[in-house]
Amino acid sequence: MKKRFEYKTVVVEPTSSFWTLKYDPIETDKILNKHGSEGWELVCVEGREYVGKFIFHYTFKREL
């Protein structure tokens, strides 16, 4: 039987000031650990600019 997976995408928006983005690795670790403890495995991280803001898409998968 083939393995089957479900996927989940979490969008994270760093805080920003006028000139810089603040990326908080501690908050990112909390997000990753929360989903990891629920059985989700991180498979992709994509940074995107959307309407003048920079955001990250974290894509997770877990086996059904």
KALIN-V56209 format. One record per helix or strand of 3 or more residues. SS is the DSSP state (a for helix, b for strand). FROM is the first residue (numbers start at 0). TO is the last residue. Records with the same first field share a line. If there is no record, write none. Layout:
SS=FROM-TO / FROM-TO
//
This chain:
b=4-12 / 40-49 / 52-62
a=24-36
//
